[in-house]
Amino acid sequence: MLMHTLHVDLGERGYPLYIGKDLLADEQLLSQHVTGSQVVVVSNETVAPLYVDRVITALGDRQLLTKIVLPDGEQYKTMDTLSTIFDQVVADRHNRSTTFVAVGGGVIGDITGFAAACYQRGVNFLQIPTTLLAQVDSSVGGKTAVNHPLGKNMIGTFYQPRAVLIDIDTLQSLPPRELSAGLAEVVKYGLIRDEPFYRWLQEHMPRLLAREDAALAEVIERSCAIKAEVVAADERESGVRAILNLGHTFGHAIEAGQGYGAWLHGEAVATGMVLAVELSVRRGWIVASEAEDCRELLRGMRLPVGIPGDMDAQGFLSHMAYDKKIVDGRMRLVLLRAIGEACIVDDADKKELHALLDGAAKHE
């Protein structure tokens, strides 16, 4: 399988996305983007035993290399965990020429990127995402953050990596639940911007669940191409980039309400997309059969399509009140004018949202 290269066009902050097999061991590829003599490799307890040694070997001889292995889970995406990274790199005397390398899923990518953005006012960092969700979404675009008990990703910054290395071989070790969570974000791209891609997903879902290399490479490349295009148009989410948040306002409320880690991010986004699609039906923009098609696709990907049984409308709204996308007191939601055509609205009132949430199916 040939390596494919995409580019996030942000001028001098632009960077390549490499998609292929066995990239973790590609010493030449890594050396292009890790040019200094100091490196910090950050991973977690699950991923590190599988892949970190291969990355360290490919990095070759360095004057100083620090390996940091964090606990695994969204619940550890906190300021306290961020401080453990700083404690180690300061103790090891890393300077401004160091490069932070994130090896893991979205939590590792987000927290490592945030650490790189802050350490000595900013050092280089490289993304090596090992989950489907991170490969198609969180590793691309420069969003870095940690969570706050009242809201997801509330403390962070935009900070672009030097490159993103997407090795599809890592998906073979991914637990089925994590694979499904990543597919939720893939479905999102079809819903918001690419109706033919959405239909392709409906047709090829069995190949994705079977982890066929060609099918996985196709969804990663198409998803990354869409995200790269949107990010290039709106790096700091002042306009069109907000469409990438389809289902996320509802999804983040689920994650906060259930406790970070109880629902995977992609699982919460799947249910959030179902709610956004249903609200689009209620506004007369898409038809009910299209909403059912979406639910059926997500069910087939082993994703939840109902809200948590212990969350009522008021519980949702209390968590949604802390969402980062609230502007001047108005909550912005991403809805669909049509399959493949997203829009941003800020006129959903409490009555409309209560009716939506009170009528939502419960997750079994």
C-alpha positions as CSV (number, residue, x, y, z in Angstrom):
1,M,0.0,0.0,0.0
2,L,1.4,3.4,-1.0
3,M,1.7,6.2,1.4
4,H,-0.7,9.1,0.7
5,T,0.1,12.7,1.7
6,L,-2.4,15.5,2.3
7,H,-1.6,19.1,3.4
8,V,-3.2,21.4,5.9
9,D,-2.8,24.8,4.1
10,L,-2.1,27.3,6.8
11,G,0.7,29.2,5.2
12,E,3.9,29.0,7.4
13,R,2.0,27.0,9.9
14,G,0.9,24.4,7.3
15,Y,1.9,20.8,7.7
16,P,1.6,17.4,6.0
17,L,-0.6,14.4,6.9
18,Y,0.9,11.1,6.0
19,I,-1.4,8.1,5.7
20,G,0.0,4.6,5.2
21,K,1.2,1.4,6.7
22,D,4.3,0.8,8.9
23,L,4.9,4.5,9.3
24,L,5.9,4.2,13.0
25,A,9.2,2.5,12.0
26,D,10.0,5.0,9.2
27,E,13.2,6.6,10.5
28,Q,13.5,8.9,7.5
29,L,10.0,10.2,7.8
30,L,10.4,10.9,11.5
31,S,13.7,12.6,11.1
32,Q,12.2,15.1,8.7
33,H,10.1,16.5,11.4
34,V,12.0,15.9,14.6
35,T,15.2,17.8,13.8
36,G,16.6,18.7,17.2
37,S,18.6,16.6,19.6
38,Q,15.9,16.5,22.3
39,V,12.6,14.6,22.2
40,V,9.7,14.0,24.6
41,V,7.6,11.0,23.7
42,V,4.2,11.0,25.5
43,S,1.8,8.0,25.4
44,N,-0.5,6.1,27.8
45,E,-0.4,2.8,29.7
46,T,-2.4,1.0,27.0
47,V,-0.6,2.3,23.8
48,A,3.0,2.6,25.1
49,P,3.7,-1.2,25.3
50,L,2.4,-1.6,21.8
51,Y,4.1,1.2,19.8
52,V,6.4,3.5,21.8
53,D,9.5,1.4,21.5
54,R,9.1,1.3,17.7
55,V,8.8,5.1,17.6
56,I,11.8,5.5,19.9
57,T,13.9,3.2,17.7
58,A,12.9,5.1,14.6
59,L,13.9,8.4,16.3
60,G,17.5,7.1,16.4
61,D,20.2,8.5,18.7
62,R,19.2,11.7,20.5
63,Q,21.1,13.7,23.1
64,L,18.1,13.6,25.4
65,L,15.0,11.5,25.1
66,T,12.3,11.5,27.8
67,K,9.4,8.9,27.7
68,I,6.3,9.9,29.6
69,V,3.5,7.3,30.1
70,L,0.3,8.6,31.4
71,P,-2.8,6.8,32.7
72,D,-5.3,5.9,30.0
73,G,-8.7,7.5,29.9
74,E,-10.6,10.7,29.3
75,Q,-10.9,11.2,33.1
76,Y,-7.1,11.9,33.2
77,K,-7.3,14.8,30.7
78,T,-6.8,17.3,33.4
79,M,-4.5,20.1,34.6
80,D,-3.0,17.7,37.1
81,T,-1.9,15.3,34.3
82,L,-0.6,18.2,32.3
83,S,1.5,19.2,35.3
84,T,3.1,15.7,35.4
85,I,4.4,16.3,31.8
86,F,5.9,19.7,32.8
87,D,7.4,18.3,36.0
88,Q,9.3,15.6,34.0
89,V,10.5,17.8,31.1
90,V,11.7,20.5,33.4
91,A,13.5,18.0,35.6
92,D,15.2,16.5,32.5
93,R,16.2,20.0,31.4
94,H,14.6,20.1,28.0
95,N,15.1,23.4,26.1
96,R,13.2,25.2,23.4
97,S,14.7,23.0,20.7
98,T,12.9,19.9,22.0
99,T,10.0,18.2,20.1
100,F,7.0,16.7,21.8
101,V,5.8,13.5,20.1
102,A,2.2,12.3,20.9
103,V,1.7,8.6,20.5
104,G,-1.9,7.6,21.2
105,G,-5.5,8.6,20.9
106,G,-7.3,12.0,21.2
107,V,-6.6,12.4,24.9
108,I,-2.8,12.0,24.4
109,G,-2.8,14.2,21.3
110,D,-4.8,17.0,23.0
111,I,-2.8,17.1,26.2
112,T,0.6,16.7,24.5
113,G,-0.2,19.5,22.1
114,F,-1.3,21.7,24.9
115,A,1.9,21.0,26.8
116,A,3.9,21.7,23.7
117,A,2.1,25.0,23.2
118,C,2.9,26.1,26.8
119,Y,6.3,24.7,27.5
120,Q,8.8,27.6,27.2
121,R,6.1,29.5,25.3
122,G,5.9,26.9,22.6
123,V,8.0,24.0,21.2
124,N,7.5,21.7,18.2
125,F,5.3,18.7,18.4
126,L,4.3,15.8,16.2
127,Q,1.1,13.8,16.2
128,I,1.2,10.0,15.8
129,P,-2.5,9.1,16.4
130,T,-3.2,5.4,17.1
131,T,-7.1,5.4,17.2
132,L,-9.4,5.9,14.3
133,L,-11.1,8.9,16.1
134,A,-7.8,10.6,16.5
135,Q,-6.6,9.8,13.0
136,V,-9.7,11.3,11.3
137,D,-10.4,14.1,13.7
138,S,-8.6,15.3,16.8
139,S,-5.0,15.0,15.4
140,V,-5.8,17.4,12.6
141,G,-6.5,21.1,13.1
142,G,-4.5,22.2,16.1
143,K,-7.1,22.0,18.8
144,T,-5.4,21.3,22.1
145,A,-6.9,21.3,25.6
146,V,-7.7,19.6,28.9
147,N,-11.1,19.2,30.5
148,H,-12.7,21.1,33.4
149,P,-15.2,19.3,35.7
150,L,-17.9,21.6,34.3
151,G,-17.1,21.3,30.7
152,K,-15.0,19.4,28.1
153,N,-11.9,21.0,26.5
154,M,-12.6,24.3,28.4
155,I,-8.9,25.0,28.9
156,G,-6.7,25.0,25.9
157,T,-5.4,26.7,22.8
158,F,-5.0,26.3,19.0
159,Y,-1.5,25.0,18.3
160,Q,-0.6,23.2,15.1
161,P,1.7,20.2,14.9
162,R,4.7,19.9,12.6
163,A,3.2,16.8,11.0
164,V,0.7,14.0,11.5
165,L,1.8,10.4,10.9
166,I,-1.3,8.1,10.5
167,D,-0.2,4.4,10.5
168,I,-3.3,2.4,9.7
169,D,-1.6,-0.7,11.1
170,T,-2.4,0.6,14.6
171,L,-6.1,0.1,14.0
172,Q,-5.7,-3.7,14.1
173,S,-5.0,-3.6,17.8
174,L,-7.9,-1.2,18.5
175,P,-10.7,-2.5,20.7
176,P,-14.1,-2.8,18.8
177,R,-15.7,-0.2,20.9
178,E,-12.9,2.3,20.1
179,L,-13.2,1.5,16.4
180,S,-16.9,2.2,16.5
181,A,-16.3,5.5,18.3
182,G,-14.0,6.6,15.5
183,L,-16.6,5.7,12.9
184,A,-19.0,8.2,14.5
185,E,-16.7,11.1,13.5
186,V,-16.3,9.6,10.0
187,V,-20.1,9.6,9.6
188,K,-20.1,13.3,10.7
189,Y,-18.0,14.3,7.7
190,G,-20.5,12.8,5.3
191,L,-23.4,14.4,7.0
192,I,-21.9,17.9,7.1
193,R,-20.1,18.2,3.7
194,D,-20.1,15.1,1.5
195,E,-23.3,13.3,0.7
196,P,-21.7,10.8,-1.7
197,F,-19.2,9.8,1.0
198,Y,-22.1,9.3,3.4
199,R,-23.7,6.9,0.9
200,W,-20.4,5.2,0.4
201,L,-20.3,4.6,4.2
202,Q,-23.7,3.0,4.1
203,E,-22.6,0.6,1.4
204,H,-19.2,-0.3,2.8
205,M,-19.9,-0.5,6.5
206,P,-19.1,-4.2,6.7
207,R,-15.7,-3.7,5.2
208,L,-14.9,-1.0,7.8
209,L,-16.0,-3.2,10.7
210,A,-13.9,-6.0,9.3
211,R,-10.9,-3.6,9.3
212,E,-10.0,-4.0,5.6
213,D,-6.9,-1.9,4.9
214,A,-8.2,-0.3,1.7
215,A,-11.5,0.7,3.3
216,L,-9.9,2.2,6.4
217,A,-7.4,4.1,4.2
218,E,-10.3,5.5,2.1
219,V,-12.2,6.8,5.1
220,I,-9.1,8.3,6.8
221,E,-8.0,10.1,3.6
222,R,-11.5,11.4,2.8
223,S,-12.2,12.5,6.3
224,C,-8.8,14.2,6.7
225,A,-9.2,15.9,3.3
226,I,-12.6,17.4,4.5
227,K,-11.2,18.5,7.8
228,A,-8.0,20.0,6.3
229,E,-10.1,22.0,3.8
230,V,-12.3,23.4,6.6
231,V,-9.4,24.1,9.0
232,A,-7.6,26.0,6.2
233,A,-10.6,28.2,5.7
234,D,-11.2,28.9,9.4
235,E,-8.3,27.9,11.6
236,R,-9.7,29.3,14.9
237,E,-13.3,28.4,14.4
238,S,-14.7,31.9,13.9
239,G,-17.0,30.7,11.1
240,V,-17.3,27.6,8.9
241,R,-15.1,25.4,11.1
242,A,-18.0,25.2,13.6
243,I,-19.8,22.8,11.3
244,L,-17.3,20.2,12.5
245,N,-19.1,20.2,15.8
246,L,-22.2,18.4,14.5
247,G,-23.6,16.5,17.5
248,H,-20.8,17.8,19.8
249,T,-22.8,20.2,22.0
250,F,-25.2,17.4,22.9
251,G,-22.3,14.9,23.0
252,H,-20.2,17.0,25.4
253,A,-23.2,17.3,27.7
254,I,-23.5,13.5,27.8
255,E,-19.7,13.1,28.6
256,A,-19.9,15.7,31.4
257,G,-23.2,14.4,32.7
258,Q,-22.1,10.7,32.8
259,G,-18.6,11.4,34.0
260,Y,-15.6,11.6,31.6
261,G,-14.7,8.2,30.3
262,A,-18.1,6.5,31.0
263,W,-19.1,7.2,27.4
264,L,-16.4,7.4,24.7
265,H,-16.3,10.7,22.9
266,G,-17.5,9.1,19.6
267,E,-20.3,7.3,21.3
268,A,-21.6,10.6,22.8
269,V,-21.2,12.3,19.4
270,A,-23.2,9.6,17.7
271,T,-26.1,10.2,20.0
272,G,-25.6,14.0,19.7
273,M,-25.8,13.7,15.9
274,V,-29.0,11.7,16.1
275,L,-30.4,14.6,18.2
276,A,-29.2,17.2,15.7
277,V,-30.6,15.3,12.8
278,E,-34.0,14.9,14.6
279,L,-34.0,18.7,15.3
280,S,-33.4,19.2,11.6
281,V,-36.4,17.0,10.8
282,R,-38.5,19.0,13.3
283,R,-37.6,22.2,11.4
284,G,-38.6,20.7,8.1
285,W,-35.2,20.7,6.6
286,I,-34.7,16.9,6.1
287,V,-37.3,14.2,6.1
288,A,-37.9,11.6,8.8
289,S,-36.7,8.7,6.6
290,E,-33.3,10.3,6.3
291,A,-33.1,10.6,10.1
292,E,-33.9,6.9,10.4
293,D,-31.3,6.0,7.8
294,C,-28.7,7.9,9.9
295,R,-29.8,6.0,13.1
296,E,-29.6,2.7,11.2
297,L,-26.1,3.5,10.0
298,L,-24.9,4.3,13.5
299,R,-26.6,1.3,15.0
300,G,-24.9,-0.9,12.4
301,M,-21.6,0.6,13.5
302,R,-22.4,-0.5,17.1
303,L,-23.0,3.0,18.3
304,P,-25.7,4.3,20.7
305,V,-28.5,6.3,19.2
306,G,-30.4,7.0,22.5
307,I,-29.7,9.4,25.3
308,P,-28.5,8.1,28.7
309,G,-31.4,6.8,30.8
310,D,-30.6,9.0,33.8
311,M,-30.4,12.3,31.9
312,D,-33.5,14.4,31.4
313,A,-33.8,17.6,29.4
314,Q,-32.9,19.8,32.3
315,G,-29.8,17.8,32.9
316,F,-28.8,18.2,29.3
317,L,-29.4,21.9,29.3
318,S,-27.5,22.5,32.5
319,H,-24.3,21.0,31.0
320,M,-24.9,22.6,27.6
321,A,-24.9,26.0,29.3
322,Y,-21.1,25.7,29.8
323,D,-20.5,24.8,26.1
324,K,-17.6,26.8,24.5
325,K,-19.8,27.5,21.5
326,I,-22.1,29.8,23.4
327,V,-21.6,33.3,22.0
328,D,-23.2,36.4,23.6
329,G,-25.5,34.1,25.6
330,R,-26.8,32.3,22.5
331,M,-26.1,28.6,22.0
332,R,-24.9,27.7,18.6
333,L,-25.9,24.3,17.2
334,V,-25.0,22.6,14.0
335,L,-27.9,21.2,12.0
336,L,-28.5,19.9,8.5
337,R,-30.3,21.7,5.7
338,A,-29.8,18.5,3.7
339,I,-27.5,15.4,4.0
340,G,-24.1,16.8,3.1
341,E,-25.1,20.4,3.9
342,A,-24.6,21.7,7.4
343,C,-25.7,25.0,8.9
344,I,-25.1,26.8,12.2
345,V,-28.0,28.2,14.1
346,D,-28.3,30.2,17.3
347,D,-32.0,30.5,17.7
348,A,-32.9,27.2,19.4
349,D,-34.9,28.1,22.5
350,K,-35.4,26.1,25.7
351,K,-38.9,25.0,24.7
352,E,-37.7,23.6,21.4
353,L,-34.8,21.8,23.1
354,H,-37.0,20.5,25.9
355,A,-39.4,19.0,23.4
356,L,-36.5,17.4,21.5
357,L,-34.8,15.9,24.5
358,D,-38.1,14.8,26.2
359,G,-39.0,12.9,23.1
360,A,-35.6,11.3,22.6
361,A,-35.2,7.5,22.8
362,K,-33.3,6.2,25.8
363,H,-30.1,4.2,25.5
364,E,-30.6,0.6,26.5
